[in-house]
Amino acid sequence: MTPAQLSLAYVLDWAAGDPEWFPHPVRGFGLLIGTGERCLRQLTRGPRSEWIAGASLTGAVMFCAWKLGRPRNGAWQVVLAWTALATRSLLDEARGVISALESDQLELARRKLSRIVGRDTARLDASGIARAVIETLAESACDGIVAPLFWLAMADVSGGMVYKAVNTLDSMIGHREAPYLYFGRAAARLDDAANYIPARMTALAIVAAARITGFDSKGAREAWRRDGDSHASPNAGQSEAAMAGALGVRLGGENFYEGRKHKGPVLNAKGRAATARDARAAVSLVAGVSGLAFGAALLILGWRRR
């Protein structure tokens, strides 16, 4: 991966986003994972065999992703790097929810929100919708922007594709409850490892972006330090805590998934309830994070090429 190729991929992401008609690699990874799970489930007879089957599926999908990025054709490398990034699509989806929320079209806002979050949206009020948008922006800033840029810079397009495969595996089978407690354990642990450095880079970038754009960088830093490790996941709370502090809002807490209540840690508990204006500010912060992460990726590439 050259700086010119990464730059072109980054510009393409901002210009074109993630068009639904385009054959995105992540959709292929999802098909592989779904097909592989259906086949391997027939061979499992207990926790040990589930772990082996899940680890085998994880390894196979990662190998396919690595092979996908191996051809050294310049155009192919640029296109794959473009598909690894999600700045434009993330911000566009968030703006759609925020616009509906600002127009008091709560039902439309809930429908649009359901496209980008896994939680139940039908019972969310305006503040709950705003909170969900901010949390998704903070988390996806890592998964969809910082981490792909980091792995593209550190391990070229093959590394970027392997990261996207691991991230897709985690979202599909990396759950910490039945029926994936054992089957998805390898995927979940690999995703934790792959995001460990990028999650902290994302939180740091939020602090820096808050300082540049006039938000509360000190609050972001303090909330990150205080609440970043309060989540069960080693990574999930890092960027969300920093975002909560930067905006002065309260994130986390109670959510519903498929009708079941899940209670998570409250981040920046002293903050106020989130509003549509806060969600709009989070969009600006994530745009800044994207630019800072791109600059860091170019520096990493320059260091590697020395």
SETI-960743 format. One line per 4 residues: number of its first residue (from 1); for each residue y, z, x of N, C-alpha, C. Coordinates in pm, whole numbers. Layout:
NUM	Y:Z:X:Y:Z:X:Y:Z:X; ...;
***
This chain:
1	-119:0:85:0:0:0:123:0:88; 208:-99:70:333:-107:146:447:-51:61; 557:-10:125:673:36:47:723:-69:-51; 717:-197:-12:763:-303:-101:674:-313:-225;
5	542:-302:-205:450:-307:-319:471:-189:-413; 486:-70:-357:508:47:-440:641:36:-515; 742:-14:-448:873:-30:-512:866:-127:-629; 795:-239:-610:782:-337:-716:704:-278:-834;
9	598:-203:-805:521:-139:-912:607:-40:-989; 689:35:-918:776:134:-982:879:66:-1072; 937:-44:-1024:1033:-119:-1105:965:-178:-1228; 844:-230:-1211:770:-285:-1325:744:-177:-1430;
13	711:-57:-1385:687:52:-1480:812:82:-1561; 927:90:-1493:1053:115:-1565:1088:0:-1658; 1058:-123:-1616:1098:-240:-1694:1006:-267:-1813; 874:-251:-1791:778:-294:-1892:699:-180:-1954;
17	696:-64:-1891:620:47:-1945:472:18:-1947; 408:55:-2058:263:38:-2074:237:-41:-2201; 253:-174:-2198:234:-254:-2319:91:-241:-2372; 79:-225:-2504:-52:-201:-2564:-145:-321:-2550;
21	-89:-441:-2536:-174:-559:-2526:-235:-575:-2387; -184:-501:-2288:-228:-520:-2150:-360:-448:-2127; -457:-509:-2058:-587:-445:-2032:-576:-334:-1929; -536:-218:-1975:-509:-105:-1886:-639:-47:-1830;
25	-643:-19:-1698:-765:38:-1638:-812:167:-1704; -717:250:-1750:-756:377:-1812:-842:354:-1936; -815:247:-2010:-898:217:-2127:-1040:182:-2081; -1049:111:-1968:-1182:82:-1913:-1254:208:-1868;
29	-1181:299:-1803:-1242:426:-1763:-1291:502:-1887; -1210:501:-1993:-1250:570:-2115:-1377:513:-2174; -1389:380:-2173:-1510:316:-2224:-1632:354:-2140; -1615:353:-2007:-1725:393:-1918:-1768:536:-1944;
33	-1671:625:-1959:-1701:766:-1980:-1773:787:-2112; -1722:725:-2219:-1785:741:-2349:-1927:687:-2351; -1948:568:-2293:-2082:509:-2289:-2175:592:-2202; -2125:633:-2085:-2207:714:-1996:-2247:847:-2057;
37	-2155:910:-2127:-2189:1038:-2190:-2298:1021:-2295; -2285:919:-2379:-2387:898:-2482:-2525:878:-2421; -2532:805:-2311:-2661:780:-2246:-2716:906:-2178; -2631:976:-2106:-2677:1091:-2027:-2708:1212:-2113;
41	-2641:1226:-2227:-2668:1339:-2315:-2814:1342:-2359; -2876:1226:-2368:-3015:1219:-2412:-3110:1279:-2309; -3062:1295:-2185:-3147:1344:-2077:-3126:1492:-2048; -3030:1555:-2112:-2997:1694:-2081:-3081:1791:-2163;
45	-3123:1900:-2097:-3207:2000:-2162:-3162:2142:-2131; -3037:2161:-2100:-2989:2295:-2067:-2868:2287:-1976; -2810:2403:-1942:-2687:2405:-1861:-2698:2331:-1728; -2808:2351:-1655:-2821:2288:-1524:-2825:2136:-1536;
49	-2905:2086:-1629:-2914:1940:-1646:-2783:1884:-1700; -2712:1961:-1782:-2581:1916:-1829:-2483:1904:-1714; -2483:2003:-1625:-2393:1997:-1509:-2425:1877:-1422; -2554:1854:-1394:-2594:1740:-1311:-2554:1608:-1376;
53	-2578:1597:-1507:-2543:1473:-1578:-2393:1450:-1574; -2315:1556:-1601:-2170:1541:-1600:-2116:1509:-1462; -2171:1572:-1360:-2127:1544:-1223:-2164:1402:-1183; -2281:1355:-1226:-2322:1217:-1195:-2230:1117:-1262;
57	-2196:1142:-1388:-2103:1054:-1458:-1967:1055:-1389; -1920:1172:-1351:-1791:1183:-1283:-1792:1103:-1154; -1896:1118:-1074:-1905:1044:-948:-1912:894:-969; -1986:851:-1071:-2000:707:-1096:-1868:645:-1139;
61	-1794:713:-1226:-1666:659:-1272:-1566:657:-1157; -1566:760:-1074:-1477:763:-958:-1509:649:-861; -1638:620:-842:-1677:510:-753:-1628:376:-808; -1643:356:-938:-1595:232:-1000:-1443:218:-984;
65	-1372:330:-1000:-1227:327:-984:-1188:294:-840; -1259:352:-746:-1232:324:-604:-1256:176:-572; -1366:120:-623:-1395:-21:-599:-1290:-111:-665; -1239:-69:-780:-1137:-147:-850:-1014:-167:-763;
69	-979:-67:-685:-859:-76:-603:-880:-133:-465; -1004:-172:-431:-1032:-218:-294:-977:-357:-260; -980:-456:-351:-930:-589:-313:-787:-582:-259; -761:-650:-148:-632:-638:-80:-531:-743:-123;
73	-562:-816:-229:-465:-911:-281:-337:-838:-322; -223:-887:-273:-97:-817:-295:-60:-802:-441; -76:-909:-519:-41:-902:-661:-132:-805:-734; -260:-807:-701:-356:-715:-763:-318:-570:-735;
77	-279:-542:-610:-239:-406:-573:-115:-361:-652; -19:-451:-666:103:-416:-739:73:-389:-886; -9:-474:-948:-41:-457:-1090:-114:-326:-1114; -212:-294:-1029:-285:-169:-1048:-194:-48:-1026;
81	-108:-55:-924:-15:56:-901:78:73:-1020; 122:-38:-1078:207:-32:-1198:136:40:-1311; 6:7:-1333:-66:70:-1443:-91:219:-1419; -82:264:-1295:-103:406:-1265:17:490:-1305;
85	133:426:-1323:258:500:-1348:293:496:-1496; 367:599:-1541:393:609:-1685:532:663:-1717; 630:637:-1632:764:690:-1660:821:631:-1789; 825:499:-1798:887:434:-1913:817:470:-2044;
89	685:461:-2046:613:488:-2171:629:633:-2214; 625:726:-2117:641:868:-2150:779:894:-2211; 882:842:-2148:1018:867:-2197:1042:797:-2331; 989:676:-2347:1006:605:-2475:939:680:-2590;
93	816:727:-2567:745:800:-2672:821:928:-2707; 870:999:-2607:944:1123:-2632:1073:1094:-2708; 1144:988:-2669:1269:954:-2738:1244:920:-2885; 1130:856:-2913:1099:822:-3051:1085:946:-3137;
97	1017:1047:-3085:1002:1173:-3159:1138:1241:-3175; 1216:1243:-3068:1345:1312:-3071:1440:1244:-3170; 1442:1112:-3172:1531:1041:-3265:1497:1075:-3410; 1366:1079:-3441:1325:1117:-3577:1365:1261:-3607;
101	1351:1347:-3508:1386:1488:-3527:1537:1504:-3549; 1617:1431:-3473:1762:1438:-3488:1808:1384:-3623; 1728:1296:-3682:1761:1240:-3814:1701:1321:-3928; 1644:1438:-3895:1581:1526:-3994:1463:1461:-4065;
105	1399:1364:-4000:1279:1301:-4054:1157:1371:-3993; 1130:1492:-4041:1027:1574:-3979:888:1512:-3988; 856:1450:-4101:723:1391:-4115:705:1276:-4016; 807:1193:-4000:801:1085:-3903:791:1142:-3761;
109	867:1246:-3733:861:1309:-3601:721:1362:-3573; 658:1423:-3674:522:1476:-3655:423:1363:-3626; 437:1249:-3699:345:1136:-3677:363:1079:-3537; 488:1063:-3495:512:1010:-3361:464:1109:-3254;
113	482:1237:-3279:439:1338:-3183:288:1336:-3165; 216:1310:-3274:69:1310:-3266:15:1204:-3171; 97:1106:-3135:57:1003:-3040:52:1055:-2897; 123:1163:-2869:136:1206:-2730:89:1349:-2706;
117	44:1420:-2809:-6:1555:-2790:-143:1569:-2854; -220:1668:-2807:-351:1692:-2864:-350:1797:-2973; -244:1874:-2984:-237:1982:-3082:-217:1928:-3223; -245:2010:-3322:-216:1974:-3461:-65:1972:-3481;
121	-16:1870:-3548:128:1856:-3567:174:1875:-3712; 80:1878:-3807:117:1875:-3949:199:1995:-3992; 181:2110:-3927:251:2230:-3973:370:2267:-3884; 405:2183:-3788:513:2217:-3695:650:2202:-3762;
125	736:2301:-3740:875:2288:-3785:956:2219:-3676; 1087:2207:-3695:1170:2133:-3600:1163:2193:-3460; 1167:2326:-3451:1160:2391:-3320:1024:2370:-3255; 918:2374:-3335:784:2352:-3281:767:2210:-3229;
129	826:2114:-3299:820:1975:-3253:896:1960:-3122; 1015:2018:-3114:1094:2010:-2991:1020:2075:-2875; 959:2191:-2901:883:2259:-2795:768:2172:-2747; 696:2110:-2840:583:2025:-2803:628:1907:-2718;
133	741:1846:-2754:793:1734:-2675:826:1780:-2532; 894:1893:-2520:933:1943:-2388:810:1976:-2303; 711:2041:-2365:590:2076:-2290:516:1951:-2245; 509:1851:-2332:440:1726:-2296:515:1653:-2185;
137	647:1650:-2193:725:1587:-2087:702:1655:-1954; 701:1789:-1954:683:1863:-1830:544:1840:-1771; 441:1849:-1856:304:1831:-1808:279:1687:-1765; 324:1592:-1845:299:1451:-1815:383:1401:-1698;
141	492:1471:-1666:567:1435:-1546:479:1444:-1423; 385:1540:-1426:289:1549:-1317:179:1444:-1332; 108:1446:-1445:-8:1358:-1464:28:1210:-1461; 146:1175:-1515:178:1034:-1532:277:977:-1432;
145	340:1065:-1353:442:1016:-1260:420:1068:-1118; 434:1199:-1101:433:1255:-965:296:1242:-899; 190:1282:-969:58:1275:-909:14:1132:-877; 32:1035:-967:-3:897:-929:77:846:-809;
149	208:876:-804:288:834:-688:237:901:-561; 203:1028:-570:153:1102:-454:24:1038:-402; -70:1010:-491:-199:957:-447:-190:809:-407; -101:734:-470:-79:597:-423:-23:597:-280;
153	67:692:-252:127:699:-119:28:754:-17; -53:852:-56:-144:916:38:-273:838:59; -322:771:-45:-455:710:-38:-458:568:-93; -343:502:-100:-335:363:-142:-380:343:-288;
157	-398:219:-328:-427:190:-467:-563:245:-509; -660:242:-417:-790:300:-450:-776:448:-484; -696:519:-404:-672:660:-433:-602:681:-566; -505:594:-597:-437:604:-725:-531:580:-841;
161	-622:483:-827:-718:455:-934:-818:570:-949; -862:627:-838:-954:742:-847:-884:858:-917; -756:880:-885:-683:988:-954:-679:962:-1104; -648:839:-1146:-641:810:-1289:-778:828:-1355;
165	-885:794:-1282:-1018:814:-1337:-1048:962:-1355; -1014:1044:-1255:-1037:1188:-1264:-957:1247:-1379; -833:1203:-1393:-747:1253:-1500:-802:1215:-1638; -857:1094:-1649:-917:1050:-1775:-1045:1127:-1804;
169	-1126:1149:-1700:-1247:1230:-1716:-1213:1370:-1766; -1110:1429:-1708:-1072:1564:-1748:-1027:1568:-1893; -950:1467:-1935:-900:1466:-2073:-1012:1444:-2173; -1119:1375:-2133:-1227:1344:-2226:-1341:1445:-2224;
173	-1378:1494:-2104:-1495:1583:-2097:-1466:1713:-2022; -1346:1729:-1968:-1318:1846:-1886:-1274:1968:-1962; -1331:1990:-2080:-1292:2103:-2164:-1374:2227:-2129; -1312:2342:-2146:-1377:2467:-2105:-1446:2537:-2221;
177	-1498:2458:-2314:-1575:2514:-2425:-1683:2414:-2465; -1779:2459:-2545:-1888:2372:-2588:-1832:2251:-2662; -1895:2134:-2647:-2018:2107:-2572:-1996:2062:-2427; -1877:2090:-2372:-1844:2039:-2239:-1837:2146:-2131;
181	-1874:2270:-2166:-1860:2379:-2071:-1928:2349:-1939; -2049:2292:-1944:-2122:2256:-1822:-2110:2107:-1791; -2118:2025:-1895:-2115:1880:-1874:-1983:1836:-1808; -1873:1900:-1845:-1743:1858:-1793:-1691:1942:-1679;
185	-1772:2034:-1627:-1721:2127:-1526:-1677:2056:-1399; -1756:1961:-1351:-1720:1890:-1227:-1589:1814:-1245; -1573:1749:-1360:-1449:1674:-1386:-1329:1767:-1390; -1344:1882:-1456:-1233:1977:-1467:-1193:2032:-1331;
189	-1291:2066:-1248:-1260:2121:-1116:-1194:2016:-1027; -1242:1893:-1035:-1181:1786:-954:-1038:1760:-998; -1013:1764:-1128:-877:1744:-1177:-786:1856:-1129; -835:1980:-1130:-757:2092:-1077:-719:2066:-931;
193	-816:2021:-852:-791:1996:-710:-694:1880:-690; -713:1771:-766:-629:1652:-749:-485:1679:-788; -462:1773:-878:-326:1801:-925:-262:1922:-859; -333:1990:-770:-282:2114:-715:-147:2094:-644;
197	-143:2000:-551:-18:1974:-479:83:1903:-570; 45:1797:-642:142:1730:-729:205:1822:-834; 129:1919:-888:186:2008:-990:300:2089:-931; 285:2133:-809:390:2212:-745:505:2123:-699;
201	474:2000:-660:580:1904:-630:663:1875:-755; 596:1866:-871:667:1839:-996:761:1953:-1030; 713:2077:-1017:799:2193:-1045:919:2195:-950; 894:2166:-823:1003:2162:-726:1103:2051:-761;
205	1051:1936:-805:1139:1825:-843:1221:1860:-966; 1164:1938:-1059:1241:1981:-1176:1356:2072:-1133; 1328:2163:-1040:1434:2250:-987:1545:2164:-924; 1504:2066:-842:1603:1980:-776:1679:1894:-875;
209	1607:1837:-973:1673:1754:-1075:1770:1837:-1158; 1733:1962:-1187:1823:2049:-1262:1952:2073:-1185; 1940:2090:-1056:2060:2112:-974:2148:1988:-972; 2085:1871:-960:2160:1745:-952:2230:1715:-1085;
213	2162:1742:-1196:2213:1702:-1329:2291:1812:-1400; 2307:1927:-1336:2390:2031:-1394:2318:2129:-1485; 2186:2128:-1486:2112:2227:-1563:2089:2351:-1476; 2014:2445:-1526:2001:2576:-1461:1890:2573:-1355;
217	1926:2532:-1234:1826:2524:-1128:1777:2663:-1086; 1866:2761:-1088:1825:2897:-1054:1727:2951:-1158; 1755:2927:-1286:1663:2968:-1391:1529:2898:-1379; 1532:2769:-1342:1407:2694:-1323:1325:2754:-1212;
221	1391:2787:-1101:1321:2844:-986:1261:2981:-1020; 1339:3063:-1090:1292:3198:-1124:1177:3195:-1223; 1188:3109:-1326:1080:3098:-1425:953:3043:-1362; 968:2948:-1272:853:2891:-1201:783:3000:-1120;
225	861:3076:-1046:803:3182:-963:737:3291:-1049; 799:3323:-1160:750:3433:-1245:632:3392:-1332; 640:3272:-1392:543:3234:-1495:452:3118:-1458; 475:3054:-1344:399:2934:-1310:250:2956:-1300;
229	208:3076:-1260:65:3105:-1243:6:3183:-1360; 79:3195:-1469:30:3276:-1581:-71:3202:-1667; -82:3071:-1649:-176:2989:-1725:-317:3005:-1671; -416:2981:-1756:-556:2986:-1711:-583:2876:-1609;
233	-520:2762:-1625:-530:2653:-1528:-439:2681:-1410; -482:2645:-1287:-394:2668:-1171:-272:2578:-1169; -270:2474:-1254:-162:2375:-1247:-77:2364:-1373; -135:2393:-1489:-69:2360:-1616:65:2430:-1633;
237	78:2551:-1581:201:2626:-1604:313:2597:-1507; 285:2525:-1398:386:2508:-1293:509:2434:-1343; 490:2311:-1387:605:2230:-1430:662:2279:-1563; 577:2332:-1652:627:2381:-1781:717:2503:-1761;
241	678:2592:-1671:761:2710:-1645:895:2669:-1586; 893:2577:-1490:1018:2530:-1429:1106:2463:-1533; 1047:2383:-1622:1124:2315:-1726:1185:2416:-1822; 1106:2518:-1859:1157:2620:-1950:1279:2689:-1890;
245	1271:2723:-1762:1384:2789:-1698:1505:2699:-1684; 1482:2572:-1654:1594:2478:-1637:1671:2460:-1766; 1601:2462:-1880:1664:2441:-2010:1704:2571:-2079; 1653:2683:-2030:1681:2811:-2094:1607:2832:-2224;
249	1489:2767:-2237:1413:2777:-2362:1281:2851:-2338; 1218:2886:-2446:1088:2954:-2443:979:2853:-2476; 881:2840:-2388:771:2747:-2409:639:2823:-2414; 532:2750:-2451:400:2811:-2457:380:2894:-2583;
253	278:2978:-2580:248:3061:-2696:141:3000:-2784; 158:3011:-2914:55:2975:-3011:57:2826:-3045; -61:2763:-3045:-79:2626:-3090:-208:2617:-3170; -221:2512:-3251:-343:2488:-3328:-405:2356:-3283;
257	-537:2359:-3263:-613:2241:-3227:-730:2229:-3323; -733:2119:-3400:-838:2097:-3501:-852:2218:-3593; -737:2274:-3630:-735:2386:-3723:-761:2522:-3663; -792:2528:-3535:-822:2655:-3470:-704:2700:-3385;
261	-671:2828:-3396:-555:2882:-3325:-591:2911:-3180; -503:2865:-3090:-516:2894:-2947:-388:2962:-2902; -402:3075:-2839:-285:3149:-2793:-277:3140:-2642; -171:3078:-2591:-149:3065:-2448:-37:3155:-2402;
265	-13:3158:-2272:95:3242:-2220:232:3190:-2264; 326:3280:-2283:463:3244:-2313:538:3226:-2181; 605:3115:-2166:677:3084:-2044:827:3102:-2067; 892:3175:-1978:1034:3207:-1991:1060:3278:-2125;
269	993:3391:-2141:995:3462:-2270:1135:3501:-2315; 1228:3515:-2222:1364:3553:-2259:1447:3435:-2311; 1391:3315:-2305:1465:3196:-2348:1476:3185:-2499; 1558:3091:-2543:1577:3069:-2687:1474:2970:-2739;
273	1465:2956:-2869:1377:2856:-2930:1429:2716:-2898; 1338:2624:-2876:1376:2488:-2836:1437:2411:-2953; 1528:2319:-2921:1591:2232:-3020:1576:2087:-2977; 1614:1996:-3066:1612:1854:-3033:1703:1824:-2914;
277	1814:1896:-2904:1904:1876:-2792:1837:1913:-2660; 1758:2020:-2661:1684:2059:-2542:1581:1953:-2505; 1514:1899:-2607:1416:1794:-2581:1483:1671:-2520; 1601:1636:-2568:1677:1524:-2512:1714:1552:-2367;
281	1749:1677:-2337:1781:1714:-2199:1657:1705:-2110; 1541:1739:-2165:1416:1730:-2087:1387:1586:-2048; 1421:1491:-2136:1404:1349:-2102:1487:1314:-1978; 1611:1360:-1974:1696:1334:-1858:1639:1397:-1732;
285	1588:1519:-1743:1530:1586:-1628:1408:1511:-1574; 1322:1465:-1665:1202:1393:-1621:1238:1258:-1557; 1342:1193:-1608:1389:1070:-1543:1432:1100:-1400; 1501:1213:-1381:1540:1253:-1246:1421:1287:-1160;
289	1323:1356:-1218:1200:1388:-1145:1131:1260:-1098; 1128:1159:-1184:1065:1032:-1148:1132:970:-1025; 1264:968:-1024:1334:911:-910:1310:990:-783; 1310:1122:-792:1285:1205:-674:1142:1186:-623;
293	1046:1177:-715:907:1158:-674:887:1022:-608; 955:920:-659:946:788:-597:1002:793:-455; 1115:859:-436:1170:872:-301:1075:946:-209; 1011:1052:-259:916:1126:-177:796:1039:-141;
297	750:957:-236:637:868:-209:671:767:-99; 792:714:-103:833:621:3:837:691:139; 880:815:141:881:891:267:739:913:318; 647:943:227:507:961:268:451:832:324;
301	480:721:257:434:591:308:491:562:446; 620:591:464:682:570:593:618:655:702; 586:781:666:520:870:762:380:818:798; 307:766:697:172:715:722:175:592:810;
305	278:511:798:284:384:871:338:400:1012; 384:518:1047:437:539:1183:325:540:1285;
***
